[in-house]
Amino acid sequence: MKTHKINFEPLGLSGRCRTNESLLACAHRFGVGIISLCGGKGNCHSCQVQVLTGTVSEPTPHELEVFSSQQLKEGWRLACQTYPASDCTLSLPPNSLTTLQRVQVEGQEVAVSPEPTVTAYQVKLSTPSLADPQADADRLLESLNRQHRLRCNHIDFSALRKLPPQLRSWNWQCRASVRADEVITLGPWPSRQLGLAIDLGTSKISGYLIDLGSGQTLAAKGITNPQASYGADIISRISYAMKSPGKGARLQKVVVEALNQLAIDLCAEASAEVEEIVDTVAVGNTAMHHLLAGLPVGQLALAPFVPAVSRALNIKAGNLGLHIAPGAYLHLLPNIAGFVGADHTAVLLATADTESKGMMIAIDIGTNTEVSLIDSGKIVTTSCASGPAFEGWHIKDGMPAASGAIERLRIVNDNIQYQTIDGKPAIGICGSGILDAMAQLYLAGVLDKGGRMARNHPRVRSENKHLEFVLVSEEERDGRRAIVITQQDVRELQLAKAAIRTGIQVLLETQGHREEKIQKVIIAGAFGTYIDVANAIAIGMLPSLPLDRFQQVGNAAGTGARLALISLSKRGEAQKIVSGVRYIELASVPSFNKTFIQASYLGRYRLRQGKREEID
Ligand code: FES
């Protein structure tokens, strides 16, 4: 079949595309991270590209709906709907790319005494001779057990394969890394033992390289989850994986490749080798957990949303394709439910003070938001489908938290004051900016309590019969398209924030509590770290409590993963937390619908049994 050369700019990448292959499929084949929220169906509009040179197929009805004739003339197309008819050069706008996002890796400091799962022992072996021709592995096990009073009885097979040359090159003295009764890997003596903690988010991955001897974090890094190219949220990722076993394997492969690169980068920063990583802990929502482990995910999308496994898993990292020390394990913390995964277990491990007398709420805001209420040692948890709006998706000018995204915004006397990431010219608006915009529009009277946009504001205009508020005008952008918040965007955001508030309210009501009793609200996660809490209260996303009761803790899931990596006791604690959690399915609560409708209103209010009481 005929192929054409496609250049992807400004990435400087190129590849050959068949005439029956969409530009999106071709981009994905070459590792170009074009976002495809709907998985290529043509209805999410996230895969916009500009064809700079070359000929492509005629616009489809989906494209005619999205682009004006002027935009089509300028070459704007949906990559999933467009097929090449000649060699082409494409320009990929930043808000169509999955790369270069700001990723939250910081979390609370980890304060726990090191109690690693893997222990290092110095072993001195006698040299074999004709009079003493004992096999290398037996010699090692015997010496190790005798010198340290252990009962190790086997050596990991991958470690065994390297054993003979290693013992000879280290002059019959080595470090044996032991997990339970197994020698998982060997190293020269003396040498470090490192661990890798991973928070595997739907859109972002954070990695931490830890010295297992001291518990110290040597390097930390965040990257974009490359699976985002196959769907922004959990459901579209699951749908993609369900298309065929090969698609699920593809999702696993891309994430494992990303983790291997992350390990290399972290080790380079700490002047270490990946073979020094002898233990790994990963946390993620249940879908990310299953996709990494290669478990089926179809059942997660269908009622009653049952995970394949809840309990903690220990898997040989090499079996998943992770290139760390031979024989090292990957420990996956336990999941709580189909939509409350090991990442929330990790958040609770890092933040929940089950001994405390005061009631607290822990919220991890993401495309799926998990909420836990902790009171007198009891934990009840729910999960709300807050959707990807606060990550910038389904919002006309929304974009990931990357350079040039508006991240803070104020309206003062009808003037817009904003700050962009890295101080770059504004190209779109990310989650924290979107939340600010909504609150500021409400406080300035542009939006009413129901979220309706006023027509009479000087910055409100009608485009194709749809109202929109101009944040940055064409003139302010030197003739480029204005950055706006549309009436439709406001509706999307109302649904997102209503889901979060409803989750909090339902937990309170099922436990017979009122929100005034909440002593502490822990807000975890990247989005939660950057939001302006006062604005979140102003739109009714969070309960109206004194600001000093809110604590933004950064990446608490990453902190929990580090704790579980450093301390065996913390792994036990995680299992105990999960065994004691009561999970509440939101849709099964009778007041859910009424509460959700009331929670979609803007403003400060209390909710009581599906009724809204305004707060002045
Ligand atoms: S419109 Fe192209 S991926 Fe959704």
Boltz pocket constraint, residues with backbone or C-beta under 6 A from the ligand:
constraints:
  - pocket:
      binder: B
      contacts: [[A, 35], [A, 36], [A, 37], [A, 38], [A, 39], [A, 40], [A, 41], [A, 42], [A, 43], [A, 44], [A, 45], [A, 46], [A, 47], [A, 78], [A, 79], [A, 80], [A, 81]]
      max_distance: 6.0
